[in-house]
């Protein structure tokens, strides 16, 4: 398994520490995997029309599924 380093805002880190029961690495790993799966589905369906993948509006959208957002709503 490969390791990556992630930088986050100090305030976010303080808020994360309050919820130490959450395995944050696993949470991020799942979010990344879900995004990759969505992108692969787009690739498989219609690569020629996938140029919107770099669209700022699309990239600014939440990476979380609706279920994830509901489960972690208390972090907002």
PyMOL Python script that loads the backbone (N, CA, C, O; Angstrom):
from pymol import cmd

cmd.read_pdbstr("""\
ATOM      1  N   UNK A   1       0.855  -1.175   0.000  1.00  0.00           N
ATOM      2  CA  UNK A   1       0.000   0.000   0.000  1.00  0.00           C
ATOM      3  C   UNK A   1       0.900   1.236   0.000  1.00  0.00           C
ATOM      4  O   UNK A   1       1.924   1.277   0.682  1.00  0.00           O
ATOM      5  N   UNK A   2       0.501   2.231  -0.770  1.00  0.00           N
ATOM      6  CA  UNK A   2       1.241   3.481  -0.870  1.00  0.00           C
ATOM      7  C   UNK A   2       0.700   4.481   0.138  1.00  0.00           C
ATOM      8  O   UNK A   2      -0.504   4.527   0.390  1.00  0.00           O
ATOM      9  N   UNK A   3       1.586   5.278   0.713  1.00  0.00           N
ATOM     10  CA  UNK A   3       1.181   6.333   1.637  1.00  0.00           C
ATOM     11  C   UNK A   3       1.207   7.678   0.925  1.00  0.00           C
ATOM     12  O   UNK A   3       2.037   7.913   0.047  1.00  0.00           O
ATOM     13  N   UNK A   4       0.285   8.562   1.316  1.00  0.00           N
ATOM     14  CA  UNK A   4       0.288   9.932   0.827  1.00  0.00           C
ATOM     15  C   UNK A   4       0.226  10.866   2.030  1.00  0.00           C
ATOM     16  O   UNK A   4      -0.166  10.455   3.122  1.00  0.00           O
ATOM     17  N   UNK A   5       0.608  12.101   1.831  1.00  0.00           N
ATOM     18  CA  UNK A   5       0.538  13.108   2.880  1.00  0.00           C
ATOM     19  C   UNK A   5      -0.545  14.099   2.501  1.00  0.00           C
ATOM     20  O   UNK A   5      -0.644  14.522   1.349  1.00  0.00           O
ATOM     21  N   UNK A   6      -1.348  14.461   3.475  1.00  0.00           N
ATOM     22  CA  UNK A   6      -2.455  15.372   3.250  1.00  0.00           C
ATOM     23  C   UNK A   6      -2.317  16.547   4.205  1.00  0.00           C
ATOM     24  O   UNK A   6      -2.175  16.351   5.412  1.00  0.00           O
ATOM     25  N   UNK A   7      -2.355  17.755   3.683  1.00  0.00           N
ATOM     26  CA  UNK A   7      -2.309  18.955   4.518  1.00  0.00           C
ATOM     27  C   UNK A   7      -3.720  19.468   4.730  1.00  0.00           C
ATOM     28  O   UNK A   7      -4.517  19.545   3.795  1.00  0.00           O
ATOM     29  N   UNK A   8      -4.017  19.817   5.972  1.00  0.00           N
ATOM     30  CA  UNK A   8      -5.322  20.386   6.288  1.00  0.00           C
ATOM     31  C   UNK A   8      -5.139  21.613   7.168  1.00  0.00           C
ATOM     32  O   UNK A   8      -4.108  21.781   7.820  1.00  0.00           O
ATOM     33  N   UNK A   9      -6.129  22.442   7.173  1.00  0.00           N
ATOM     34  CA  UNK A   9      -6.141  23.651   7.979  1.00  0.00           C
ATOM     35  C   UNK A   9      -6.066  23.283   9.464  1.00  0.00           C
ATOM     36  O   UNK A   9      -6.642  22.278   9.880  1.00  0.00           O
ATOM     37  N   UNK A  10      -5.358  24.090  10.267  1.00  0.00           N
ATOM     38  CA  UNK A  10      -5.225  23.824  11.704  1.00  0.00           C
ATOM     39  C   UNK A  10      -6.574  23.743  12.399  1.00  0.00           C
ATOM     40  O   UNK A  10      -6.770  22.912  13.286  1.00  0.00           O
ATOM     41  N   UNK A  11      -7.500  24.601  12.000  1.00  0.00           N
ATOM     42  CA  UNK A  11      -8.822  24.602  12.622  1.00  0.00           C
ATOM     43  C   UNK A  11      -9.562  23.297  12.328  1.00  0.00           C
ATOM     44  O   UNK A  11     -10.229  22.741  13.201  1.00  0.00           O
ATOM     45  N   UNK A  12      -9.439  22.824  11.117  1.00  0.00           N
ATOM     46  CA  UNK A  12     -10.072  21.553  10.751  1.00  0.00           C
ATOM     47  C   UNK A  12      -9.464  20.424  11.570  1.00  0.00           C
ATOM     48  O   UNK A  12     -10.180  19.545  12.049  1.00  0.00           O
ATOM     49  N   UNK A  13      -8.152  20.446  11.730  1.00  0.00           N
ATOM     50  CA  UNK A  13      -7.472  19.407  12.517  1.00  0.00           C
ATOM     51  C   UNK A  13      -7.968  19.403  13.959  1.00  0.00           C
ATOM     52  O   UNK A  13      -8.206  18.338  14.529  1.00  0.00           O
ATOM     53  N   UNK A  14      -8.124  20.562  14.541  1.00  0.00           N
ATOM     54  CA  UNK A  14      -8.633  20.648  15.917  1.00  0.00           C
ATOM     55  C   UNK A  14     -10.031  20.044  16.011  1.00  0.00           C
ATOM     56  O   UNK A  14     -10.350  19.334  16.964  1.00  0.00           O
ATOM     57  N   UNK A  15     -10.853  20.334  15.017  1.00  0.00           N
ATOM     58  CA  UNK A  15     -12.211  19.798  15.012  1.00  0.00           C
ATOM     59  C   UNK A  15     -12.206  18.290  14.807  1.00  0.00           C
ATOM     60  O   UNK A  15     -13.030  17.581  15.385  1.00  0.00           O
ATOM     61  N   UNK A  16     -11.283  17.794  13.986  1.00  0.00           N
ATOM     62  CA  UNK A  16     -11.171  16.353  13.764  1.00  0.00           C
ATOM     63  C   UNK A  16     -10.792  15.634  15.057  1.00  0.00           C
ATOM     64  O   UNK A  16     -11.306  14.553  15.344  1.00  0.00           O
ATOM     65  N   UNK A  17      -9.907  16.225  15.824  1.00  0.00           N
ATOM     66  CA  UNK A  17      -9.438  15.594  17.059  1.00  0.00           C
ATOM     67  C   UNK A  17     -10.578  15.354  18.036  1.00  0.00           C
ATOM     68  O   UNK A  17     -10.513  14.437  18.854  1.00  0.00           O
ATOM     69  N   UNK A  18     -11.615  16.167  17.958  1.00  0.00           N
ATOM     70  CA  UNK A  18     -12.767  15.994  18.836  1.00  0.00           C
ATOM     71  C   UNK A  18     -13.495  14.679  18.541  1.00  0.00           C
ATOM     72  O   UNK A  18     -14.228  14.166  19.386  1.00  0.00           O
ATOM     73  N   UNK A  19     -13.288  14.144  17.348  1.00  0.00           N
ATOM     74  CA  UNK A  19     -13.963  12.919  16.928  1.00  0.00           C
ATOM     75  C   UNK A  19     -12.921  11.829  16.659  1.00  0.00           C
ATOM     76  O   UNK A  19     -12.845  11.265  15.567  1.00  0.00           O
ATOM     77  N   UNK A  20     -12.141  11.560  17.673  1.00  0.00           N
ATOM     78  CA  UNK A  20     -11.030  10.619  17.528  1.00  0.00           C
ATOM     79  C   UNK A  20     -11.495   9.188  17.242  1.00  0.00           C
ATOM     80  O   UNK A  20     -10.697   8.349  16.826  1.00  0.00           O
ATOM     81  N   UNK A  21     -12.771   8.912  17.462  1.00  0.00           N
ATOM     82  CA  UNK A  21     -13.284   7.570  17.182  1.00  0.00           C
ATOM     83  C   UNK A  21     -13.379   7.311  15.678  1.00  0.00           C
ATOM     84  O   UNK A  21     -13.483   6.160  15.254  1.00  0.00           O
ATOM     85  N   UNK A  22     -13.344   8.355  14.885  1.00  0.00           N
ATOM     86  CA  UNK A  22     -13.407   8.206  13.426  1.00  0.00           C
ATOM     87  C   UNK A  22     -12.011   7.912  12.901  1.00  0.00           C
ATOM     88  O   UNK A  22     -11.045   8.595  13.242  1.00  0.00           O
ATOM     89  N   UNK A  23     -11.923   6.893  12.073  1.00  0.00           N
ATOM     90  CA  UNK A  23     -10.648   6.550  11.426  1.00  0.00           C
ATOM     91  C   UNK A  23     -10.540   7.425  10.183  1.00  0.00           C
ATOM     92  O   UNK A  23     -11.017   7.057   9.109  1.00  0.00           O
ATOM     93  N   UNK A  24      -9.910   8.587  10.339  1.00  0.00           N
ATOM     94  CA  UNK A  24      -9.876   9.591   9.279  1.00  0.00           C
ATOM     95  C   UNK A  24      -9.172   9.093   8.024  1.00  0.00           C
ATOM     96  O   UNK A  24      -9.579   9.433   6.912  1.00  0.00           O
ATOM     97  N   UNK A  25      -8.135   8.301   8.184  1.00  0.00           N
ATOM     98  CA  UNK A  25      -7.447   7.761   7.005  1.00  0.00           C
ATOM     99  C   UNK A  25      -8.390   6.887   6.182  1.00  0.00           C
ATOM    100  O   UNK A  25      -8.414   6.959   4.953  1.00  0.00           O
ATOM    101  N   UNK A  26      -9.153   6.074   6.872  1.00  0.00           N
ATOM    102  CA  UNK A  26     -10.112   5.210   6.184  1.00  0.00           C
ATOM    103  C   UNK A  26     -11.202   6.039   5.511  1.00  0.00           C
ATOM    104  O   UNK A  26     -11.609   5.738   4.389  1.00  0.00           O
ATOM    105  N   UNK A  27     -11.670   7.070   6.186  1.00  0.00           N
ATOM    106  CA  UNK A  27     -12.679   7.960   5.624  1.00  0.00           C
ATOM    107  C   UNK A  27     -12.184   8.580   4.315  1.00  0.00           C
ATOM    108  O   UNK A  27     -12.903   8.573   3.316  1.00  0.00           O
ATOM    109  N   UNK A  28     -10.975   9.109   4.316  1.00  0.00           N
ATOM    110  CA  UNK A  28     -10.410   9.733   3.115  1.00  0.00           C
ATOM    111  C   UNK A  28     -10.182   8.687   2.031  1.00  0.00           C
ATOM    112  O   UNK A  28     -10.444   8.943   0.856  1.00  0.00           O
ATOM    113  N   UNK A  29      -9.699   7.520   2.414  1.00  0.00           N
ATOM    114  CA  UNK A  29      -9.464   6.437   1.462  1.00  0.00           C
ATOM    115  C   UNK A  29     -10.766   6.071   0.741  1.00  0.00           C
ATOM    116  O   UNK A  29     -10.768   5.869  -0.474  1.00  0.00           O
ATOM    117  N   UNK A  30     -11.867   5.987   1.485  1.00  0.00           N
ATOM    118  CA  UNK A  30     -13.159   5.651   0.893  1.00  0.00           C
ATOM    119  C   UNK A  30     -13.635   6.765  -0.044  1.00  0.00           C
ATOM    120  O   UNK A  30     -14.152   6.488  -1.126  1.00  0.00           O
ATOM    121  N   UNK A  31     -13.463   8.012   0.366  1.00  0.00           N
ATOM    122  CA  UNK A  31     -13.865   9.143  -0.484  1.00  0.00           C
ATOM    123  C   UNK A  31     -13.106   9.137  -1.807  1.00  0.00           C
ATOM    124  O   UNK A  31     -13.693   9.349  -2.868  1.00  0.00           O
ATOM    125  N   UNK A  32     -11.808   8.894  -1.738  1.00  0.00           N
ATOM    126  CA  UNK A  32     -10.996   8.856  -2.961  1.00  0.00           C
ATOM    127  C   UNK A  32     -11.447   7.706  -3.854  1.00  0.00           C
ATOM    128  O   UNK A  32     -11.598   7.876  -5.063  1.00  0.00           O
ATOM    129  N   UNK A  33     -11.659   6.547  -3.263  1.00  0.00           N
ATOM    130  CA  UNK A  33     -12.084   5.386  -4.047  1.00  0.00           C
ATOM    131  C   UNK A  33     -13.421   5.644  -4.740  1.00  0.00           C
ATOM    132  O   UNK A  33     -13.591   5.293  -5.908  1.00  0.00           O
ATOM    133  N   UNK A  34     -14.370   6.255  -4.027  1.00  0.00           N
ATOM    134  CA  UNK A  34     -15.674   6.554  -4.624  1.00  0.00           C
ATOM    135  C   UNK A  34     -15.536   7.524  -5.789  1.00  0.00           C
ATOM    136  O   UNK A  34     -16.199   7.355  -6.812  1.00  0.00           O
ATOM    137  N   UNK A  35     -14.685   8.536  -5.651  1.00  0.00           N
ATOM    138  CA  UNK A  35     -14.497   9.507  -6.730  1.00  0.00           C
ATOM    139  C   UNK A  35     -13.874   8.825  -7.945  1.00  0.00           C
ATOM    140  O   UNK A  35     -14.278   9.085  -9.079  1.00  0.00           O
ATOM    141  N   UNK A  36     -12.905   7.966  -7.716  1.00  0.00           N
ATOM    142  CA  UNK A  36     -12.269   7.252  -8.821  1.00  0.00           C
ATOM    143  C   UNK A  36     -13.293   6.378  -9.544  1.00  0.00           C
ATOM    144  O   UNK A  36     -13.314   6.335 -10.774  1.00  0.00           O
ATOM    145  N   UNK A  37     -14.136   5.689  -8.791  1.00  0.00           N
ATOM    146  CA  UNK A  37     -15.160   4.847  -9.404  1.00  0.00           C
ATOM    147  C   UNK A  37     -16.119   5.676 -10.265  1.00  0.00           C
ATOM    148  O   UNK A  37     -16.503   5.243 -11.352  1.00  0.00           O
ATOM    149  N   UNK A  38     -16.504   6.853  -9.792  1.00  0.00           N
ATOM    150  CA  UNK A  38     -17.379   7.722 -10.579  1.00  0.00           C
ATOM    151  C   UNK A  38     -16.683   8.176 -11.863  1.00  0.00           C
ATOM    152  O   UNK A  38     -17.287   8.175 -12.936  1.00  0.00           O
ATOM    153  N   UNK A  39     -15.427   8.559 -11.750  1.00  0.00           N
ATOM    154  CA  UNK A  39     -14.678   9.001 -12.923  1.00  0.00           C
ATOM    155  C   UNK A  39     -14.502   7.865 -13.926  1.00  0.00           C
ATOM    156  O   UNK A  39     -14.586   8.086 -15.134  1.00  0.00           O
ATOM    157  N   UNK A  40     -14.261   6.655 -13.435  1.00  0.00           N
ATOM    158  CA  UNK A  40     -14.109   5.513 -14.334  1.00  0.00           C
ATOM    159  C   UNK A  40     -15.407   5.214 -15.072  1.00  0.00           C
ATOM    160  O   UNK A  40     -15.383   4.841 -16.244  1.00  0.00           O
ATOM    161  N   UNK A  41     -16.537   5.374 -14.396  1.00  0.00           N
ATOM    162  CA  UNK A  41     -17.821   5.160 -15.061  1.00  0.00           C
ATOM    163  C   UNK A  41     -18.017   6.179 -16.183  1.00  0.00           C
ATOM    164  O   UNK A  41     -18.519   5.843 -17.255  1.00  0.00           O
ATOM    165  N   UNK A  42     -17.620   7.412 -15.928  1.00  0.00           N
ATOM    166  CA  UNK A  42     -17.715   8.452 -16.961  1.00  0.00           C
ATOM    167  C   UNK A  42     -16.805   8.086 -18.126  1.00  0.00           C
ATOM    168  O   UNK A  42     -17.204   8.190 -19.286  1.00  0.00           O
ATOM    169  N   UNK A  43     -15.588   7.659 -17.821  1.00  0.00           N
ATOM    170  CA  UNK A  43     -14.650   7.252 -18.869  1.00  0.00           C
ATOM    171  C   UNK A  43     -15.234   6.144 -19.737  1.00  0.00           C
ATOM    172  O   UNK A  43     -15.137   6.185 -20.964  1.00  0.00           O
ATOM    173  N   UNK A  44     -15.830   5.173 -19.100  1.00  0.00           N
ATOM    174  CA  UNK A  44     -16.380   4.030 -19.827  1.00  0.00           C
ATOM    175  C   UNK A  44     -17.575   4.423 -20.686  1.00  0.00           C
ATOM    176  O   UNK A  44     -17.780   3.867 -21.765  1.00  0.00           O
ATOM    177  N   UNK A  45     -18.359   5.380 -20.209  1.00  0.00           N
ATOM    178  CA  UNK A  45     -19.578   5.750 -20.918  1.00  0.00           C
ATOM    179  C   UNK A  45     -19.320   6.608 -22.146  1.00  0.00           C
ATOM    180  O   UNK A  45     -19.834   6.320 -23.227  1.00  0.00           O
ATOM    181  N   UNK A  46     -18.517   7.673 -21.981  1.00  0.00           N
ATOM    182  CA  UNK A  46     -18.383   8.613 -23.096  1.00  0.00           C
ATOM    183  C   UNK A  46     -17.165   9.504 -22.900  1.00  0.00           C
ATOM    184  O   UNK A  46     -17.295  10.638 -22.439  1.00  0.00           O
ATOM    185  N   UNK A  47     -16.012   9.015 -23.237  1.00  0.00           N
ATOM    186  CA  UNK A  47     -14.768   9.770 -23.047  1.00  0.00           C
ATOM    187  C   UNK A  47     -14.754  11.061 -23.851  1.00  0.00           C
ATOM    188  O   UNK A  47     -14.244  12.072 -23.369  1.00  0.00           O
ATOM    189  N   UNK A  48     -15.298  11.055 -25.057  1.00  0.00           N
ATOM    190  CA  UNK A  48     -15.268  12.240 -25.909  1.00  0.00           C
ATOM    191  C   UNK A  48     -16.008  13.420 -25.289  1.00  0.00           C
ATOM    192  O   UNK A  48     -15.662  14.570 -25.559  1.00  0.00           O
ATOM    193  N   UNK A  49     -17.005  13.159 -24.475  1.00  0.00           N
ATOM    194  CA  UNK A  49     -17.766  14.229 -23.841  1.00  0.00           C
ATOM    195  C   UNK A  49     -17.383  14.430 -22.377  1.00  0.00           C
ATOM    196  O   UNK A  49     -18.101  15.110 -21.643  1.00  0.00           O
ATOM    197  N   UNK A  50     -16.273  13.855 -21.946  1.00  0.00           N
ATOM    198  CA  UNK A  50     -15.857  13.934 -20.545  1.00  0.00           C
ATOM    199  C   UNK A  50     -14.940  15.128 -20.278  1.00  0.00           C
ATOM    200  O   UNK A  50     -14.317  15.183 -19.218  1.00  0.00           O
ATOM    201  N   UNK A  51     -14.838  16.073 -21.192  1.00  0.00           N
ATOM    202  CA  UNK A  51     -13.951  17.213 -20.994  1.00  0.00           C
ATOM    203  C   UNK A  51     -14.379  18.079 -19.804  1.00  0.00           C
ATOM    204  O   UNK A  51     -13.592  18.894 -19.321  1.00  0.00           O
ATOM    205  N   UNK A  52     -15.601  17.912 -19.334  1.00  0.00           N
ATOM    206  CA  UNK A  52     -16.074  18.669 -18.176  1.00  0.00           C
ATOM    207  C   UNK A  52     -15.415  18.212 -16.883  1.00  0.00           C
ATOM    208  O   UNK A  52     -15.628  18.837 -15.844  1.00  0.00           O
ATOM    209  N   UNK A  53     -14.631  17.154 -16.909  1.00  0.00           N
ATOM    210  CA  UNK A  53     -13.987  16.653 -15.685  1.00  0.00           C
ATOM    211  C   UNK A  53     -13.097  17.696 -15.032  1.00  0.00           C
ATOM    212  O   UNK A  53     -12.894  17.653 -13.819  1.00  0.00           O
ATOM    213  N   UNK A  54     -12.560  18.632 -15.804  1.00  0.00           N
ATOM    214  CA  UNK A  54     -11.709  19.672 -15.258  1.00  0.00           C
ATOM    215  C   UNK A  54     -12.461  20.935 -14.897  1.00  0.00           C
ATOM    216  O   UNK A  54     -11.851  21.914 -14.465  1.00  0.00           O
ATOM    217  N   UNK A  55     -13.760  20.933 -15.063  1.00  0.00           N
ATOM    218  CA  UNK A  55     -14.603  22.078 -14.774  1.00  0.00           C
ATOM    219  C   UNK A  55     -14.513  22.441 -13.294  1.00  0.00           C
ATOM    220  O   UNK A  55     -14.701  21.579 -12.435  1.00  0.00           O
ATOM    221  N   UNK A  56     -14.230  23.702 -12.990  1.00  0.00           N
ATOM    222  CA  UNK A  56     -14.084  24.136 -11.598  1.00  0.00           C
ATOM    223  C   UNK A  56     -15.342  23.879 -10.794  1.00  0.00           C
ATOM    224  O   UNK A  56     -15.265  23.483  -9.631  1.00  0.00           O
ATOM    225  N   UNK A  57     -16.489  24.097 -11.391  1.00  0.00           N
ATOM    226  CA  UNK A  57     -17.741  23.870 -10.677  1.00  0.00           C
ATOM    227  C   UNK A  57     -17.864  22.394 -10.275  1.00  0.00           C
ATOM    228  O   UNK A  57     -18.237  22.083  -9.144  1.00  0.00           O
ATOM    229  N   UNK A  58     -17.553  21.500 -11.199  1.00  0.00           N
ATOM    230  CA  UNK A  58     -17.628  20.072 -10.909  1.00  0.00           C
ATOM    231  C   UNK A  58     -16.623  19.688  -9.825  1.00  0.00           C
ATOM    232  O   UNK A  58     -16.952  18.956  -8.892  1.00  0.00           O
ATOM    233  N   UNK A  59     -15.404  20.188  -9.958  1.00  0.00           N
ATOM    234  CA  UNK A  59     -14.370  19.827  -8.991  1.00  0.00           C
ATOM    235  C   UNK A  59     -14.657  20.382  -7.608  1.00  0.00           C
ATOM    236  O   UNK A  59     -14.181  19.836  -6.612  1.00  0.00           O
ATOM    237  N   UNK A  60     -15.432  21.463  -7.531  1.00  0.00           N
ATOM    238  CA  UNK A  60     -15.765  22.065  -6.242  1.00  0.00           C
ATOM    239  C   UNK A  60     -16.889  21.315  -5.536  1.00  0.00           C
ATOM    240  O   UNK A  60     -17.131  21.531  -4.348  1.00  0.00           O
ATOM    241  N   UNK A  61     -17.575  20.437  -6.259  1.00  0.00           N
ATOM    242  CA  UNK A  61     -18.665  19.686  -5.649  1.00  0.00           C
ATOM    243  C   UNK A  61     -18.130  18.750  -4.574  1.00  0.00           C
ATOM    244  O   UNK A  61     -16.966  18.352  -4.594  1.00  0.00           O
ATOM    245  N   UNK A  62     -18.989  18.417  -3.660  1.00  0.00           N
ATOM    246  CA  UNK A  62     -18.624  17.513  -2.575  1.00  0.00           C
ATOM    247  C   UNK A  62     -18.199  16.158  -3.129  1.00  0.00           C
ATOM    248  O   UNK A  62     -18.790  15.661  -4.088  1.00  0.00           O
ATOM    249  N   UNK A  63     -17.191  15.571  -2.535  1.00  0.00           N
ATOM    250  CA  UNK A  63     -16.749  14.235  -2.913  1.00  0.00           C
ATOM    251  C   UNK A  63     -17.538  13.182  -2.159  1.00  0.00           C
ATOM    252  O   UNK A  63     -17.409  11.987  -2.424  1.00  0.00           O
ATOM    253  N   UNK A  64     -18.337  13.619  -1.239  1.00  0.00           N
ATOM    254  CA  UNK A  64     -19.075  12.681  -0.419  1.00  0.00           C
ATOM    255  C   UNK A  64     -20.400  12.320  -1.076  1.00  0.00           C
ATOM    256  O   UNK A  64     -21.019  13.136  -1.758  1.00  0.00           O
ATOM    257  N   UNK A  65     -20.808  11.107  -0.859  1.00  0.00           N
ATOM    258  CA  UNK A  65     -22.147  10.723  -1.298  1.00  0.00           C
ATOM    259  C   UNK A  65     -23.145  11.351  -0.344  1.00  0.00           C
ATOM    260  O   UNK A  65     -22.769  11.873   0.705  1.00  0.00           O
ATOM    261  N   UNK A  66     -24.405  11.300  -0.704  1.00  0.00           N
ATOM    262  CA  UNK A  66     -25.446  11.840   0.168  1.00  0.00           C
ATOM    263  C   UNK A  66     -25.391  11.143   1.531  1.00  0.00           C
ATOM    264  O   UNK A  66     -25.555  11.784   2.569  1.00  0.00           O
ATOM    265  N   UNK A  67     -25.160   9.839   1.517  1.00  0.00           N
ATOM    266  CA  UNK A  67     -25.087   9.071   2.754  1.00  0.00           C
ATOM    267  C   UNK A  67     -23.910   9.532   3.609  1.00  0.00           C
ATOM    268  O   UNK A  67     -24.036   9.665   4.826  1.00  0.00           O
ATOM    269  N   UNK A  68     -22.753   9.778   2.964  1.00  0.00           N
ATOM    270  CA  UNK A  68     -21.581  10.259   3.694  1.00  0.00           C
ATOM    271  C   UNK A  68     -21.864  11.620   4.315  1.00  0.00           C
ATOM    272  O   UNK A  68     -21.536  11.862   5.476  1.00  0.00           O
ATOM    273  N   UNK A  69     -22.472  12.501   3.539  1.00  0.00           N
ATOM    274  CA  UNK A  69     -22.775  13.847   4.042  1.00  0.00           C
ATOM    275  C   UNK A  69     -23.698  13.783   5.243  1.00  0.00           C
ATOM    276  O   UNK A  69     -23.514  14.523   6.209  1.00  0.00           O
ATOM    277  N   UNK A  70     -24.682  12.910   5.191  1.00  0.00           N
ATOM    278  CA  UNK A  70     -25.587  12.770   6.331  1.00  0.00           C
ATOM    279  C   UNK A  70     -24.851  12.192   7.538  1.00  0.00           C
ATOM    280  O   UNK A  70     -25.053  12.639   8.666  1.00  0.00           O
ATOM    281  N   UNK A  71     -23.991  11.190   7.296  1.00  0.00           N
ATOM    282  CA  UNK A  71     -23.279  10.539   8.398  1.00  0.00           C
ATOM    283  C   UNK A  71     -22.302  11.494   9.076  1.00  0.00           C
ATOM    284  O   UNK A  71     -22.069  11.385  10.279  1.00  0.00           O
ATOM    285  N   UNK A  72     -21.731  12.425   8.321  1.00  0.00           N
ATOM    286  CA  UNK A  72     -20.729  13.323   8.872  1.00  0.00           C
ATOM    287  C   UNK A  72     -21.230  14.762   8.985  1.00  0.00           C
ATOM    288  O   UNK A  72     -20.433  15.695   9.083  1.00  0.00           O
ATOM    289  N   UNK A  73     -22.544  14.937   8.970  1.00  0.00           N
ATOM    290  CA  UNK A  73     -23.125  16.284   9.046  1.00  0.00           C
ATOM    291  C   UNK A  73     -22.713  17.007  10.319  1.00  0.00           C
ATOM    292  O   UNK A  73     -22.600  18.233  10.331  1.00  0.00           O
ATOM    293  N   UNK A  74     -22.492  16.268  11.372  1.00  0.00           N
ATOM    294  CA  UNK A  74     -22.122  16.907  12.646  1.00  0.00           C
ATOM    295  C   UNK A  74     -20.748  17.570  12.584  1.00  0.00           C
ATOM    296  O   UNK A  74     -20.397  18.329  13.487  1.00  0.00           O
ATOM    297  N   UNK A  75     -19.979  17.306  11.561  1.00  0.00           N
ATOM    298  CA  UNK A  75     -18.660  17.935  11.432  1.00  0.00           C
ATOM    299  C   UNK A  75     -18.755  19.330  10.843  1.00  0.00           C
ATOM    300  O   UNK A  75     -17.790  20.092  10.884  1.00  0.00           O
ATOM    301  N   UNK A  76     -19.912  19.666  10.297  1.00  0.00           N
ATOM    302  CA  UNK A  76     -20.080  20.974   9.655  1.00  0.00           C
ATOM    303  C   UNK A  76     -20.121  22.086  10.658  1.00  0.00           C
ATOM    304  O   UNK A  76     -20.257  23.251  10.283  1.00  0.00           O
TER     305      UNK A  76
END
""", "prot")
cmd.dss("prot")
cmd.show_as("cartoon", "prot")
cmd.util.cbc("prot")
cmd.orient("prot")
